[in-house]
Amino acid sequence: MKYFMSTDRLGFRRWCENDLDLALALWGDYEVTKLIDARGKLSEDQVQERLDGEIATEREYGVQY
């Protein structure tokens, strides 16, 4: 994986199209999304939409959340 920033324990990289499983583990978890999204747990379609949005934002503005 290509990290743009890392420490001894963590690595940070941009979302990519192949990350649906990772995105589902994050945004499909109510304990996570209850803190960041008023909808609570997101469906698989909502997670895919958010992932696609983050990737599109990177392409357009050069940054993801």
N, CA, C, O and CB atoms as a CASP TS submission, in Angstrom:
PFRMAT TS
TARGET T0000
AUTHOR 0000-0000-0000
METHOD Language model
MODEL 1
PARENT N/A
ATOM      1  N   MET     1       0.833  -1.185   0.000  1.00  0.00           N
ATOM      2  CA  MET     1       0.000   0.000   0.000  1.00  0.00           C
ATOM      3  C   MET     1       0.879   1.250   0.000  1.00  0.00           C
ATOM      4  O   MET     1       1.950   1.277   0.605  1.00  0.00           O
ATOM      5  CB  MET     1      -0.948  -0.003   1.214  1.00  0.00           C
ATOM      6  N   LYS     2       0.418   2.242  -0.665  1.00  0.00           N
ATOM      7  CA  LYS     2       1.170   3.484  -0.767  1.00  0.00           C
ATOM      8  C   LYS     2       0.632   4.483   0.261  1.00  0.00           C
ATOM      9  O   LYS     2      -0.469   5.012   0.107  1.00  0.00           O
ATOM     10  CB  LYS     2       1.084   4.067  -2.208  1.00  0.00           C
ATOM     11  N   TYR     3       1.405   4.730   1.288  1.00  0.00           N
ATOM     12  CA  TYR     3       1.002   5.669   2.337  1.00  0.00           C
ATOM     13  C   TYR     3       1.576   7.047   2.054  1.00  0.00           C
ATOM     14  O   TYR     3       2.728   7.171   1.639  1.00  0.00           O
ATOM     15  CB  TYR     3       1.460   5.173   3.722  1.00  0.00           C
ATOM     16  N   PHE     4       0.776   8.084   2.278  1.00  0.00           N
ATOM     17  CA  PHE     4       1.296   9.437   2.129  1.00  0.00           C
ATOM     18  C   PHE     4       1.804   9.970   3.458  1.00  0.00           C
ATOM     19  O   PHE     4       2.483  10.996   3.508  1.00  0.00           O
ATOM     20  CB  PHE     4       0.222  10.364   1.565  1.00  0.00           C
ATOM     21  N   MET     5       1.466   9.261   4.545  1.00  0.00           N
ATOM     22  CA  MET     5       1.969   9.613   5.868  1.00  0.00           C
ATOM     23  C   MET     5       1.918   8.354   6.721  1.00  0.00           C
ATOM     24  O   MET     5       0.959   7.586   6.644  1.00  0.00           O
ATOM     25  CB  MET     5       1.137  10.782   6.517  1.00  0.00           C
ATOM     26  N   SER     6       2.950   8.142   7.534  1.00  0.00           N
ATOM     27  CA  SER     6       2.934   6.956   8.383  1.00  0.00           C
ATOM     28  C   SER     6       3.730   7.212   9.656  1.00  0.00           C
ATOM     29  O   SER     6       4.591   8.089   9.729  1.00  0.00           O
ATOM     30  CB  SER     6       3.500   5.738   7.629  1.00  0.00           C
ATOM     31  N   THR     7       3.396   6.397  10.654  1.00  0.00           N
ATOM     32  CA  THR     7       4.143   6.360  11.901  1.00  0.00           C
ATOM     33  C   THR     7       4.594   4.919  12.087  1.00  0.00           C
ATOM     34  O   THR     7       4.428   4.100  11.183  1.00  0.00           O
ATOM     35  CB  THR     7       3.280   6.872  13.128  1.00  0.00           C
ATOM     36  N   ASP     8       5.151   4.602  13.225  1.00  0.00           N
ATOM     37  CA  ASP     8       5.537   3.217  13.490  1.00  0.00           C
ATOM     38  C   ASP     8       4.329   2.290  13.521  1.00  0.00           C
ATOM     39  O   ASP     8       4.451   1.103  13.218  1.00  0.00           O
ATOM     40  CB  ASP     8       6.290   3.125  14.808  1.00  0.00           C
ATOM     41  N   ARG     9       3.163   2.823  13.883  1.00  0.00           N
ATOM     42  CA  ARG     9       1.967   1.987  14.030  1.00  0.00           C
ATOM     43  C   ARG     9       0.885   2.211  12.983  1.00  0.00           C
ATOM     44  O   ARG     9       0.075   1.316  12.740  1.00  0.00           O
ATOM     45  CB  ARG     9       1.381   2.214  15.362  1.00  0.00           C
ATOM     46  N   LEU    10       0.853   3.379  12.360  1.00  0.00           N
ATOM     47  CA  LEU    10      -0.252   3.725  11.460  1.00  0.00           C
ATOM     48  C   LEU    10       0.260   4.153  10.094  1.00  0.00           C
ATOM     49  O   LEU    10       1.354   4.701   9.961  1.00  0.00           O
ATOM     50  CB  LEU    10      -1.105   4.839  12.065  1.00  0.00           C
ATOM     51  N   GLY    11      -0.564   3.885   9.080  1.00  0.00           N
ATOM     52  CA  GLY    11      -0.293   4.386   7.743  1.00  0.00           C
ATOM     53  C   GLY    11      -1.549   5.030   7.192  1.00  0.00           C
ATOM     54  O   GLY    11      -2.651   4.526   7.405  1.00  0.00           O
ATOM     55  N   PHE    12      -1.395   6.133   6.492  1.00  0.00           N
ATOM     56  CA  PHE    12      -2.521   6.855   5.916  1.00  0.00           C
ATOM     57  C   PHE    12      -2.384   6.862   4.404  1.00  0.00           C
ATOM     58  O   PHE    12      -1.323   7.179   3.866  1.00  0.00           O
ATOM     59  CB  PHE    12      -2.601   8.299   6.469  1.00  0.00           C
ATOM     60  N   ARG    13      -3.473   6.507   3.722  1.00  0.00           N
ATOM     61  CA  ARG    13      -3.501   6.518   2.271  1.00  0.00           C
ATOM     62  C   ARG    13      -4.882   6.952   1.798  1.00  0.00           C
ATOM     63  O   ARG    13      -5.821   7.047   2.588  1.00  0.00           O
ATOM     64  CB  ARG    13      -3.134   5.129   1.700  1.00  0.00           C
ATOM     65  N   ARG    14      -4.988   7.206   0.533  1.00  0.00           N
ATOM     66  CA  ARG    14      -6.262   7.632  -0.041  1.00  0.00           C
ATOM     67  C   ARG    14      -7.151   6.414  -0.320  1.00  0.00           C
ATOM     68  O   ARG    14      -6.666   5.309  -0.563  1.00  0.00           O
ATOM     69  CB  ARG    14      -6.028   8.442  -1.340  1.00  0.00           C
ATOM     70  N   TRP    15      -8.465   6.654  -0.277  1.00  0.00           N
ATOM     71  CA  TRP    15      -9.405   5.607  -0.654  1.00  0.00           C
ATOM     72  C   TRP    15      -9.243   5.303  -2.139  1.00  0.00           C
ATOM     73  O   TRP    15      -8.901   6.183  -2.928  1.00  0.00           O
ATOM     74  CB  TRP    15     -10.865   6.027  -0.332  1.00  0.00           C
ATOM     75  N   CYS    16      -9.492   4.039  -2.515  1.00  0.00           N
ATOM     76  CA  CYS    16      -9.502   3.664  -3.924  1.00  0.00           C
ATOM     77  C   CYS    16     -10.706   2.756  -4.184  1.00  0.00           C
ATOM     78  O   CYS    16     -11.370   2.310  -3.248  1.00  0.00           O
ATOM     79  CB  CYS    16      -8.167   2.954  -4.326  1.00  0.00           C
ATOM     80  N   GLU    17     -10.977   2.491  -5.450  1.00  0.00           N
ATOM     81  CA  GLU    17     -12.169   1.730  -5.845  1.00  0.00           C
ATOM     82  C   GLU    17     -12.227   0.331  -5.221  1.00  0.00           C
ATOM     83  O   GLU    17     -13.316  -0.208  -5.026  1.00  0.00           O
ATOM     84  CB  GLU    17     -12.217   1.607  -7.352  1.00  0.00           C
ATOM     85  N   ASN    18     -11.092  -0.251  -4.912  1.00  0.00           N
ATOM     86  CA  ASN    18     -11.049  -1.610  -4.368  1.00  0.00           C
ATOM     87  C   ASN    18     -11.259  -1.666  -2.856  1.00  0.00           C
ATOM     88  O   ASN    18     -11.108  -2.730  -2.255  1.00  0.00           O
ATOM     89  CB  ASN    18      -9.731  -2.247  -4.709  1.00  0.00           C
ATOM     90  N   ASP    19     -11.602  -0.553  -2.242  1.00  0.00           N
ATOM     91  CA  ASP    19     -11.685  -0.474  -0.782  1.00  0.00           C
ATOM     92  C   ASP    19     -13.079  -0.672  -0.201  1.00  0.00           C
ATOM     93  O   ASP    19     -13.310  -0.319   0.955  1.00  0.00           O
ATOM     94  CB  ASP    19     -11.173   0.836  -0.341  1.00  0.00           C
ATOM     95  N   LEU    20     -14.011  -1.224  -0.965  1.00  0.00           N
ATOM     96  CA  LEU    20     -15.375  -1.360  -0.443  1.00  0.00           C
ATOM     97  C   LEU    20     -15.409  -2.156   0.855  1.00  0.00           C
ATOM     98  O   LEU    20     -16.120  -1.766   1.781  1.00  0.00           O
ATOM     99  CB  LEU    20     -16.272  -2.028  -1.479  1.00  0.00           C
ATOM    100  N   ASP    21     -14.672  -3.246   0.958  1.00  0.00           N
ATOM    101  CA  ASP    21     -14.677  -4.035   2.195  1.00  0.00           C
ATOM    102  C   ASP    21     -14.206  -3.204   3.391  1.00  0.00           C
ATOM    103  O   ASP    21     -14.783  -3.284   4.475  1.00  0.00           O
ATOM    104  CB  ASP    21     -13.785  -5.276   2.038  1.00  0.00           C
ATOM    105  N   LEU    22     -13.155  -2.408   3.186  1.00  0.00           N
ATOM    106  CA  LEU    22     -12.661  -1.540   4.264  1.00  0.00           C
ATOM    107  C   LEU    22     -13.684  -0.463   4.604  1.00  0.00           C
ATOM    108  O   LEU    22     -13.917  -0.163   5.775  1.00  0.00           O
ATOM    109  CB  LEU    22     -11.323  -0.889   3.866  1.00  0.00           C
ATOM    110  N   ALA    23     -14.288   0.112   3.577  1.00  0.00           N
ATOM    111  CA  ALA    23     -15.293   1.150   3.800  1.00  0.00           C
ATOM    112  C   ALA    23     -16.508   0.588   4.529  1.00  0.00           C
ATOM    113  O   ALA    23     -17.067   1.247   5.406  1.00  0.00           O
ATOM    114  CB  ALA    23     -15.720   1.775   2.467  1.00  0.00           C
ATOM    115  N   LEU    24     -16.917  -0.620   4.172  1.00  0.00           N
ATOM    116  CA  LEU    24     -18.048  -1.262   4.864  1.00  0.00           C
ATOM    117  C   LEU    24     -17.718  -1.516   6.331  1.00  0.00           C
ATOM    118  O   LEU    24     -18.570  -1.343   7.203  1.00  0.00           O
ATOM    119  CB  LEU    24     -18.423  -2.590   4.173  1.00  0.00           C
ATOM    120  N   ALA    25     -16.489  -1.923   6.598  1.00  0.00           N
ATOM    121  CA  ALA    25     -16.078  -2.173   7.982  1.00  0.00           C
ATOM    122  C   ALA    25     -16.101  -0.886   8.798  1.00  0.00           C
ATOM    123  O   ALA    25     -16.361  -0.917  10.001  1.00  0.00           O
ATOM    124  CB  ALA    25     -14.676  -2.798   8.021  1.00  0.00           C
ATOM    125  N   LEU    26     -15.832   0.233   8.157  1.00  0.00           N
ATOM    126  CA  LEU    26     -15.819   1.515   8.848  1.00  0.00           C
ATOM    127  C   LEU    26     -17.214   2.144   8.869  1.00  0.00           C
ATOM    128  O   LEU    26     -17.808   2.304   9.935  1.00  0.00           O
ATOM    129  CB  LEU    26     -14.820   2.466   8.184  1.00  0.00           C
ATOM    130  N   TRP    27     -17.729   2.494   7.705  1.00  0.00           N
ATOM    131  CA  TRP    27     -18.990   3.227   7.633  1.00  0.00           C
ATOM    132  C   TRP    27     -20.220   2.335   7.787  1.00  0.00           C
ATOM    133  O   TRP    27     -21.330   2.845   7.940  1.00  0.00           O
ATOM    134  CB  TRP    27     -19.069   3.960   6.330  1.00  0.00           C
ATOM    135  N   GLY    28     -20.046   1.043   7.749  1.00  0.00           N
ATOM    136  CA  GLY    28     -21.151   0.123   7.991  1.00  0.00           C
ATOM    137  C   GLY    28     -21.280  -0.237   9.460  1.00  0.00           C
ATOM    138  O   GLY    28     -22.161  -1.009   9.837  1.00  0.00           O
ATOM    139  N   ASP    29     -20.417   0.309  10.283  1.00  0.00           N
ATOM    140  CA  ASP    29     -20.402   0.038  11.725  1.00  0.00           C
ATOM    141  C   ASP    29     -21.121   1.168  12.456  1.00  0.00           C
ATOM    142  O   ASP    29     -20.662   2.310  12.450  1.00  0.00           O
ATOM    143  CB  ASP    29     -18.938  -0.117  12.254  1.00  0.00           C
ATOM    144  N   TYR    30     -22.240   0.845  13.078  1.00  0.00           N
ATOM    145  CA  TYR    30     -23.031   1.855  13.769  1.00  0.00           C
ATOM    146  C   TYR    30     -22.225   2.588  14.837  1.00  0.00           C
ATOM    147  O   TYR    30     -22.421   3.787  15.033  1.00  0.00           O
ATOM    148  CB  TYR    30     -24.248   1.216  14.397  1.00  0.00           C
ATOM    149  N   GLU    31     -21.339   1.904  15.519  1.00  0.00           N
ATOM    150  CA  GLU    31     -20.542   2.547  16.575  1.00  0.00           C
ATOM    151  C   GLU    31     -19.646   3.650  16.005  1.00  0.00           C
ATOM    152  O   GLU    31     -19.291   4.589  16.718  1.00  0.00           O
ATOM    153  CB  GLU    31     -19.681   1.501  17.305  1.00  0.00           C
ATOM    154  N   VAL    32     -19.287   3.543  14.746  1.00  0.00           N
ATOM    155  CA  VAL    32     -18.501   4.585  14.080  1.00  0.00           C
ATOM    156  C   VAL    32     -19.420   5.668  13.526  1.00  0.00           C
ATOM    157  O   VAL    32     -19.252   6.849  13.832  1.00  0.00           O
ATOM    158  CB  VAL    32     -17.641   3.980  12.949  1.00  0.00           C
ATOM    159  N   THR    33     -20.386   5.265  12.714  1.00  0.00           N
ATOM    160  CA  THR    33     -21.183   6.253  12.002  1.00  0.00           C
ATOM    161  C   THR    33     -22.132   7.033  12.899  1.00  0.00           C
ATOM    162  O   THR    33     -22.560   8.125  12.524  1.00  0.00           O
ATOM    163  CB  THR    33     -21.962   5.584  10.928  1.00  0.00           C
ATOM    164  N   LYS    34     -22.471   6.513  14.059  1.00  0.00           N
ATOM    165  CA  LYS    34     -23.333   7.294  14.949  1.00  0.00           C
ATOM    166  C   LYS    34     -22.641   8.583  15.390  1.00  0.00           C
ATOM    167  O   LYS    34     -23.301   9.530  15.819  1.00  0.00           O
ATOM    168  CB  LYS    34     -23.729   6.460  16.179  1.00  0.00           C
ATOM    169  N   LEU    35     -21.312   8.618  15.284  1.00  0.00           N
ATOM    170  CA  LEU    35     -20.535   9.788  15.675  1.00  0.00           C
ATOM    171  C   LEU    35     -20.281  10.745  14.512  1.00  0.00           C
ATOM    172  O   LEU    35     -19.934  11.904  14.739  1.00  0.00           O
ATOM    173  CB  LEU    35     -19.220   9.350  16.264  1.00  0.00           C
ATOM    174  N   ILE    36     -20.447  10.284  13.274  1.00  0.00           N
ATOM    175  CA  ILE    36     -20.082  11.120  12.132  1.00  0.00           C
ATOM    176  C   ILE    36     -21.182  11.276  11.093  1.00  0.00           C
ATOM    177  O   ILE    36     -21.016  12.041  10.143  1.00  0.00           O
ATOM    178  CB  ILE    36     -18.879  10.557  11.476  1.00  0.00           C
ATOM    179  N   ASP    37     -22.302  10.571  11.245  1.00  0.00           N
ATOM    180  CA  ASP    37     -23.354  10.629  10.229  1.00  0.00           C
ATOM    181  C   ASP    37     -24.716  10.513  10.912  1.00  0.00           C
ATOM    182  O   ASP    37     -24.957   9.566  11.661  1.00  0.00           O
ATOM    183  CB  ASP    37     -23.169   9.499   9.166  1.00  0.00           C
ATOM    184  N   ALA    38     -25.592  11.459  10.659  1.00  0.00           N
ATOM    185  CA  ALA    38     -26.901  11.481  11.308  1.00  0.00           C
ATOM    186  C   ALA    38     -27.757  10.272  10.944  1.00  0.00           C
ATOM    187  O   ALA    38     -28.714   9.959  11.653  1.00  0.00           O
ATOM    188  CB  ALA    38     -27.635  12.747  10.939  1.00  0.00           C
ATOM    189  N   ARG    39     -27.428   9.593   9.856  1.00  0.00           N
ATOM    190  CA  ARG    39     -28.201   8.412   9.443  1.00  0.00           C
ATOM    191  C   ARG    39     -27.858   7.178  10.260  1.00  0.00           C
ATOM    192  O   ARG    39     -28.556   6.168  10.163  1.00  0.00           O
ATOM    193  CB  ARG    39     -27.966   8.123   7.974  1.00  0.00           C
ATOM    194  N   GLY    40     -26.807   7.231  11.059  1.00  0.00           N
ATOM    195  CA  GLY    40     -26.386   6.051  11.815  1.00  0.00           C
ATOM    196  C   GLY    40     -25.696   5.060  10.903  1.00  0.00           C
ATOM    197  O   GLY    40     -24.913   5.452  10.038  1.00  0.00           O
ATOM    198  N   LYS    41     -25.976   3.788  11.084  1.00  0.00           N
ATOM    199  CA  LYS    41     -25.349   2.751  10.258  1.00  0.00           C
ATOM    200  C   LYS    41     -25.781   2.917   8.810  1.00  0.00           C
ATOM    201  O   LYS    41     -26.964   3.097   8.521  1.00  0.00           O
ATOM    202  CB  LYS    41     -25.715   1.334  10.772  1.00  0.00           C
ATOM    203  N   LEU    42     -24.829   2.858   7.918  1.00  0.00           N
ATOM    204  CA  LEU    42     -25.111   3.015   6.500  1.00  0.00           C
ATOM    205  C   LEU    42     -25.280   1.662   5.826  1.00  0.00           C
ATOM    206  O   LEU    42     -24.628   0.685   6.193  1.00  0.00           O
ATOM    207  CB  LEU    42     -24.001   3.806   5.821  1.00  0.00           C
ATOM    208  N   SER    43     -26.166   1.620   4.835  1.00  0.00           N
ATOM    209  CA  SER    43     -26.355   0.403   4.043  1.00  0.00           C
ATOM    210  C   SER    43     -25.153   0.232   3.112  1.00  0.00           C
ATOM    211  O   SER    43     -24.338   1.143   2.968  1.00  0.00           O
ATOM    212  CB  SER    43     -27.692   0.462   3.226  1.00  0.00           C
ATOM    213  N   GLU    44     -25.049  -0.915   2.497  1.00  0.00           N
ATOM    214  CA  GLU    44     -23.945  -1.156   1.572  1.00  0.00           C
ATOM    215  C   GLU    44     -23.985  -0.153   0.421  1.00  0.00           C
ATOM    216  O   GLU    44     -22.940   0.343   0.000  1.00  0.00           O
ATOM    217  CB  GLU    44     -23.999  -2.596   1.030  1.00  0.00           C
ATOM    218  N   ASP    45     -25.177   0.148  -0.090  1.00  0.00           N
ATOM    219  CA  ASP    45     -25.292   1.129  -1.172  1.00  0.00           C
ATOM    220  C   ASP    45     -24.851   2.518  -0.718  1.00  0.00           C
ATOM    221  O   ASP    45     -24.197   3.239  -1.471  1.00  0.00           O
ATOM    222  CB  ASP    45     -26.730   1.183  -1.689  1.00  0.00           C
ATOM    223  N   GLN    46     -25.208   2.897   0.513  1.00  0.00           N
ATOM    224  CA  GLN    46     -24.799   4.198   1.036  1.00  0.00           C
ATOM    225  C   GLN    46     -23.288   4.263   1.240  1.00  0.00           C
ATOM    226  O   GLN    46     -22.669   5.299   0.996  1.00  0.00           O
ATOM    227  CB  GLN    46     -25.518   4.491   2.354  1.00  0.00           C
ATOM    228  N   VAL    47     -22.698   3.162   1.684  1.00  0.00           N
ATOM    229  CA  VAL    47     -21.251   3.108   1.854  1.00  0.00           C
ATOM    230  C   VAL    47     -20.567   3.229   0.494  1.00  0.00           C
ATOM    231  O   VAL    47     -19.585   3.959   0.362  1.00  0.00           O
ATOM    232  CB  VAL    47     -20.830   1.798   2.563  1.00  0.00           C
ATOM    233  N   GLN    48     -21.067   2.529  -0.510  1.00  0.00           N
ATOM    234  CA  GLN    48     -20.492   2.621  -1.860  1.00  0.00           C
ATOM    235  C   GLN    48     -20.590   4.054  -2.374  1.00  0.00           C
ATOM    236  O   GLN    48     -19.650   4.566  -2.982  1.00  0.00           O
ATOM    237  CB  GLN    48     -21.211   1.649  -2.834  1.00  0.00           C
ATOM    238  N   GLU    49     -21.725   4.697  -2.130  1.00  0.00           N
ATOM    239  CA  GLU    49     -21.909   6.083  -2.555  1.00  0.00           C
ATOM    240  C   GLU    49     -20.909   7.014  -1.862  1.00  0.00           C
ATOM    241  O   GLU    49     -20.342   7.905  -2.495  1.00  0.00           O
ATOM    242  CB  GLU    49     -23.344   6.541  -2.263  1.00  0.00           C
ATOM    243  N   ARG    50     -20.702   6.806  -0.586  1.00  0.00           N
ATOM    244  CA  ARG    50     -19.746   7.643   0.143  1.00  0.00           C
ATOM    245  C   ARG    50     -18.319   7.402  -0.352  1.00  0.00           C
ATOM    246  O   ARG    50     -17.554   8.348  -0.541  1.00  0.00           O
ATOM    247  CB  ARG    50     -19.836   7.366   1.656  1.00  0.00           C
ATOM    248  N   LEU    51     -17.971   6.143  -0.557  1.00  0.00           N
ATOM    249  CA  LEU    51     -16.646   5.806  -1.079  1.00  0.00           C
ATOM    250  C   LEU    51     -16.432   6.467  -2.440  1.00  0.00           C
ATOM    251  O   LEU    51     -15.394   7.084  -2.679  1.00  0.00           O
ATOM    252  CB  LEU    51     -16.476   4.271  -1.191  1.00  0.00           C
ATOM    253  N   ASP    52     -17.406   6.338  -3.321  1.00  0.00           N
ATOM    254  CA  ASP    52     -17.316   6.964  -4.642  1.00  0.00           C
ATOM    255  C   ASP    52     -17.166   8.479  -4.511  1.00  0.00           C
ATOM    256  O   ASP    52     -16.412   9.102  -5.258  1.00  0.00           O
ATOM    257  CB  ASP    52     -18.560   6.623  -5.488  1.00  0.00           C
ATOM    258  N   GLY    53     -17.885   9.059  -3.564  1.00  0.00           N
ATOM    259  CA  GLY    53     -17.792  10.497  -3.344  1.00  0.00           C
ATOM    260  C   GLY    53     -16.423  10.938  -2.871  1.00  0.00           C
ATOM    261  O   GLY    53     -15.913  11.963  -3.322  1.00  0.00           O
ATOM    262  N   GLU    54     -15.823  10.181  -1.969  1.00  0.00           N
ATOM    263  CA  GLU    54     -14.487  10.515  -1.477  1.00  0.00           C
ATOM    264  C   GLU    54     -13.456  10.436  -2.603  1.00  0.00           C
ATOM    265  O   GLU    54     -12.566  11.280  -2.702  1.00  0.00           O
ATOM    266  CB  GLU    54     -14.089   9.576  -0.325  1.00  0.00           C
ATOM    267  N   ILE    55     -13.587   9.422  -3.442  1.00  0.00           N
ATOM    268  CA  ILE    55     -12.667   9.263  -4.566  1.00  0.00           C
ATOM    269  C   ILE    55     -12.855  10.401  -5.569  1.00  0.00           C
ATOM    270  O   ILE    55     -11.875  10.933  -6.091  1.00  0.00           O
ATOM    271  CB  ILE    55     -12.882   7.897  -5.255  1.00  0.00           C
ATOM    272  N   ALA    56     -14.101  10.776  -5.840  1.00  0.00           N
ATOM    273  CA  ALA    56     -14.387  11.884  -6.757  1.00  0.00           C
ATOM    274  C   ALA    56     -13.858  13.208  -6.207  1.00  0.00           C
ATOM    275  O   ALA    56     -13.335  14.029  -6.961  1.00  0.00           O
ATOM    276  CB  ALA    56     -15.898  11.988  -7.014  1.00  0.00           C
ATOM    277  N   THR    57     -13.991  13.419  -4.902  1.00  0.00           N
ATOM    278  CA  THR    57     -13.480  14.636  -4.280  1.00  0.00           C
ATOM    279  C   THR    57     -11.964  14.716  -4.422  1.00  0.00           C
ATOM    280  O   THR    57     -11.414  15.791  -4.661  1.00  0.00           O
ATOM    281  CB  THR    57     -13.879  14.691  -2.798  1.00  0.00           C
ATOM    282  N   GLU    58     -11.295  13.582  -4.276  1.00  0.00           N
ATOM    283  CA  GLU    58      -9.839  13.538  -4.465  1.00  0.00           C
ATOM    284  C   GLU    58      -9.473  13.936  -5.890  1.00  0.00           C
ATOM    285  O   GLU    58      -8.546  14.716  -6.107  1.00  0.00           O
ATOM    286  CB  GLU    58      -9.290  12.131  -4.149  1.00  0.00           C
ATOM    287  N   ARG    59     -10.200  13.399  -6.848  1.00  0.00           N
ATOM    288  CA  ARG    59      -9.902  13.718  -8.250  1.00  0.00           C
ATOM    289  C   ARG    59     -10.126  15.197  -8.548  1.00  0.00           C
ATOM    290  O   ARG    59      -9.333  15.823  -9.251  1.00  0.00           O
ATOM    291  CB  ARG    59     -10.764  12.865  -9.184  1.00  0.00           C
ATOM    292  N   GLU    60     -11.204  15.746  -8.013  1.00  0.00           N
ATOM    293  CA  GLU    60     -11.571  17.127  -8.325  1.00  0.00           C
ATOM    294  C   GLU    60     -10.776  18.159  -7.529  1.00  0.00           C
ATOM    295  O   GLU    60     -10.351  19.175  -8.079  1.00  0.00           O
ATOM    296  CB  GLU    60     -13.037  17.327  -8.071  1.00  0.00           C
ATOM    297  N   TYR    61     -10.574  17.901  -6.227  1.00  0.00           N
ATOM    298  CA  TYR    61      -9.979  18.905  -5.341  1.00  0.00           C
ATOM    299  C   TYR    61      -8.616  18.507  -4.758  1.00  0.00           C
ATOM    300  O   TYR    61      -7.951  19.315  -4.110  1.00  0.00           O
ATOM    301  CB  TYR    61     -10.925  19.190  -4.218  1.00  0.00           C
ATOM    302  N   GLY    62      -8.209  17.249  -4.996  1.00  0.00           N
ATOM    303  CA  GLY    62      -6.906  16.814  -4.513  1.00  0.00           C
ATOM    304  C   GLY    62      -6.869  16.467  -3.037  1.00  0.00           C
ATOM    305  O   GLY    62      -5.796  16.400  -2.438  1.00  0.00           O
ATOM    306  N   VAL    63      -8.050  16.243  -2.442  1.00  0.00           N
ATOM    307  CA  VAL    63      -8.099  15.908  -1.020  1.00  0.00           C
ATOM    308  C   VAL    63      -9.315  15.018  -0.742  1.00  0.00           C
ATOM    309  O   VAL    63     -10.360  15.157  -1.379  1.00  0.00           O
ATOM    310  CB  VAL    63      -8.153  17.200  -0.150  1.00  0.00           C
ATOM    311  N   GLN    64      -9.164  14.120   0.201  1.00  0.00           N
ATOM    312  CA  GLN    64     -10.291  13.351   0.725  1.00  0.00           C
ATOM    313  C   GLN    64     -10.471  13.775   2.165  1.00  0.00           C
ATOM    314  O   GLN    64      -9.587  14.411   2.739  1.00  0.00           O
ATOM    315  CB  GLN    64     -10.059  11.794   0.603  1.00  0.00           C
ATOM    316  N   TYR    65     -11.595  13.435   2.753  1.00  0.00           N
ATOM    317  CA  TYR    65     -11.903  13.901   4.103  1.00  0.00           C
ATOM    318  C   TYR    65     -10.775  13.612   5.031  1.00  0.00           C
ATOM    319  O   TYR    65     -10.853  13.934   6.216  1.00  0.00           O
ATOM    320  CB  TYR    65     -13.168  13.269   4.623  1.00  0.00           C
TER
END
